[in-house]
Amino acid sequence: MPCEEMRELENNGAIQSASHPFLKITLAGAMLFLSPLAAISSSTNGHSQFAGSYISDESKATPSMSVSLGADGAATITEDAGKGAATLFGHWVDSGNQVTVTFDAVEGAPVEPPMIFQANHNELQAVTWNHSEWDKVAPPPMRKGYKVKSTYWFTTVR
């Protein structure tokens, strides 16, 4: 808590009983320590177990998708429905067993519709997506926890 707020509490009588300087310093220190904890606990991503990277394990000849969900709510999706890879950036929230990604606007392009993923253990499966991009093909399921080295070898050595 900043010093101005502490002075306001003192002036309003909230800390009048704490007339001893040591007690005032202790209270101020406790408030400074607890403020960051309160900010962390009020995070918009209450279910951070979804944070991480997910990747489909399909061959290069089939459609693929990878999703990166940051603990800060940032999202990156790279999709290839057979027309070439495209990377989209946005933000994600979860609602228990689903993850919704809304995309950032790109100047000169229409806003991409949100994608919703169904979570099942360590997997994500798209349940809503841009059908004009994917045509009649559904995005493949993705698994969480691939290591960078494994992903490199699985995607380059075929």
C-alpha angles and dihedrals in degrees: 000000000000120000092250091059090047091052090049090054090049092048092048091054097250092124101029092114088058096071093145111093093221091056091049091051091048092050092048091049092050091051092049091050095047097045095076090045090055091050092051094048092051092059116143091229100072092166101053091162086094093061112110142065126306125188136179115236097216124132121259090259093064132060115280140190137187127190128194116194114190122211086236092061097261117137134196122187124187113190134178116185091175096282097088131288121292126187121210128189128206146113134286139210130180132221102195104284100011133069120207119200119196115192130229116247116256117210112252095013132090115257111266112241116249120267123221122203127196112222120218117173104303095344137092125203122187112238097173124030143145101291093191088062096044099035108194095338120098120221110259123250116264132213127216126233108040112157119230093244092050092047090051093052095043093051101040106034110067 
